[in-house]
Amino acid sequence: MHPGQKLRPGAKMVFEGTGIVLHGEILSRHFQGRRTIRLQTDGGIDVMDAIERIGHVPLPPYIKRDDTPADRERYQTVYARERGSVAAPTAGLHVTPALLDALASRAVERTEVTLHVGYGTFKPMRAPRVEDHVVDPEGFVVTTAAAEALTRARRDGRRTIAVGTTTCRVLESLEVDADGRVQAAEGEATLFIRPGHTFRLVGGLITNFHLPRSSLLVLVAAFAGREPILGAYREAVAQGYRVYSYGDAMLIL
């Protein structure tokens, strides 16, 4: 809850808009402003539908305007299907239908996984050592069809490019059997990718520019090397690149 860090269990709140009333009650407190909250609505309206209707798109601080209805469509990937993320997988915001068509015309195979970006993607690293940081779990589903596509690419020696750090975590969490077959899976990704990690599936990465002291930046450094990434970030800062949700992206091969 931001703001609201001082609110204790038992505190209640009301959110109203477009004829909807959403009630919240704090059940327990956790570290770094986190709370467990019970939500309920008046009139039997589904809670998730109520949130969808009265909620606002969280624009980055450098966008000096209120959110608009158009942001609800723009702050989403063109291939999104399932509701569940706390934020859009931002690397995928750079992908358009025209780009997907262009890739298909060049015989670039595409496969999809379901992943739900969790609040932990925004959690800064406060531990004195990288190894002491704990990443939060993020739900994912990799179907049999997706696993078979990954297996074919691996056996053919083709590069698998992950769109986003969360996708990278999911792919690197998958099991590969003794015959080189990637296994389908459904669950929660808890893998913390940091320097020293051996990448088994991911051979390329599309990713936004990340904040200092974030697990996402550590993942990128683990993939491409600390010094090359710091050099790229210095250039990005000098050129005025943007970070956050509507920020710029890089392709790492």
N, C-alpha and C positions, 0 to 999 in steps of 0.2 A: 504494500500500500504506500503510494507516494502521491501527495503527503498523507500523513496519518500514522507515522511511526509510534506515536505516543498512545494510540488507542489500544485499550486492553481487552481481554476476553469479556464478552457480555455487551460491549459497545455495539450500537445498532446504527444503521444509516439507511437512507432512502434515496434512490435514483429515479428521476421522473423525466419523461419526454415522449412526445407523440402519443399521448394518451395511455402510456404504460407506466406502471409503478413497480419498481424492482427493490425488494428489501434485502438488506445484508446484515448479518450478525457475525461478529468475530468470535470464533471458537477457541483459537489458541494462537500464541505468538511464537515466531521463530526468528532466526538471525537475519540481519540486513533488511529489515522492514517487511519481511514475509509474514503472512498471516494465513491461517486456515479459516475460510469464511463460508457460511451457509447462505445461499441465495434462494429466494422464492419470490413469486410474483402474485399479484392480485388477479383474479378472474381466470385462473387456470391456464394462463399463457405459458408456453414453454420457456424456460429460463434462457436457453441459448438463443431462441428467437428474440427474446426481449433484449438481450445484450447486443444482438446484431442490429436491432432497430434503433437503440438509443446510444450505442457506443460511438466513439470517434476514432478516426485513423490517427495513429501517433506519428505525426510528421517530425522530421529532424529539426533541430533548433535553428538551422540556417535557412529554413523556409519560413519566411515572415508573413504568414497568413493563416487563417483558420482552414481546417480541412473542408473539402467540398464532396458532394456525392460522387464526382468523377474519381476522387482518390480511392474510393472503395474498389473500383475496378482496376485502377492503375497499381495499387498496392497489393498486387496478387499476380501470381504466375499464370501464363496462358494455359498451362496444363494442370492446374489445380483441380482436384476432384473431391477430396474428403476434408471435412471440417475438423480441426483439432489443434492446429498450431497457434501459439500465442503471438506469432509474427510471421510475415511472409518470408519464405526462403529467398533472401534478397539477391543472391547471385542469379537466380532464375528470372528476376525482373527484367534482365537485359535480353531475354529470349523472346522473340516475336514469332507469329505464325509464318511470316515471310522468311525468317531465318531458318525455321524448321523445314520449310519447303526447300530452301537452298541446300541444306544438309542432305535431305533425302535425295535430291537430284544428283548429288555427288556420291551416292551409295553409302553415306554415313549412317550406320545402324543406330537406332535410338531405343532405349528401354527405360521404363519408368519404375520407380520405387515410391512407396508411400512413407512419408516421414512427417513427424510433428515437431516443429521447432519448439523447444521448451524455454521457460524463463531463464534457465541456466546459461543460455547463450549470451545473456547480458551480464552475467555475474563476473565482476572483476576478480583477478587473482590477488588475494591478500596474504597468502602464505609466504614466508620468507624464502622458501625453496619451491621451484616449479614442481618437484616431485610430490610435494605435500598438498597441492591443489586437487580438489575433487570436482569432477564435472558432474552435472546433474543428468539423470537418464532422460532419453528422448525416445518416444515410441516410433516404431517403424514396421513396415511389412515389405518383404521381398518375395514376390510370387515365384512359383516354379518356372514360369515363362521368362521372368527377368533373370533368374539364376542361370537358366540355360543359355540366354544371350551372353551373359558374363563369361560363362564357361567357353562358349565358341570363340569369343574375342581373345580369351586367354590362350586357348590352344592354337589359334591362328597367328598369335604374336601381334595382334592389333592392340592399339592403345585404348584404354578405357578412361574417358575424361569425366570426372565428377563435376556436376554443376552445384557448387556450394560446399562449404566445410561440413555441414550436417550430413549431406549425401556421402561425403568422403568418410566420415565416421561410421556411417551405416555399412558401406561397402567393405571397409577394413575390419568390421566386426564379424563379417560372414565367415563361416567355416568352409575350408576347401579340403576335400577328401584326398586319399592317397592316389587316386586316379586323376586328380586335377579338376574334379567337378565342384563347382561352387554350389553350396547348399542353400535352398530356400529357407527363409526364417521369418518369424514374427516375434517381436518382443520389445525390449528397450536397449538402446545403445548406451553403454556406460564407458566405452573406451576413451581414454585420454591420450590423444596422439601428441607426442612431444619429441624433441630431438633424440635420435636413437631408434625410433620406430622403423621397422622394415615394411615398406609398402608392398603388399602382395597383389592387389587388384588395381589400384588407382595409378594411372600413368600420366595423368594430366588433370589440371584443376582450374575451374573458373571460380573466382571468389572476389568479393568486395574488399575494400580497404578497411582494416579493422583498427580498433582502439588499442593503445598501449595497455600492457598488463591484462590482456584477455587471452583466454584459452584458444580462441580462434587464430590469433596472431601467432601463438606458439605452434599450432598445427601447420600453418603456412610455412613457418620457418623450418619445421621438421621436414616438410616436403621439398622445399627449394633450397634450403641452406640459410643460416642466419644472416651472413654478410650480403649475399645477393638480395635478400628481402629488404634488409635495412637500406641498401643502396636504392632499390626501387621505391621505397617509401620516402627517402630523401628527395628523389626526383619528383614524386607525386606531390609532396608538400611544396616544393619550389614552383610547381606548375599549377598549384591551386586545386588539386583534385579533392573530391568530396568523399566523406565516409558516411556511415549510418545507412538508413534504409534506402534512401534515394541516391546513394553515392555511386561512385565509379567502380569499375571492376578491372581485374587483370586476368589474363590467361597464362598459366604456368605450364610449360612443357618440359 
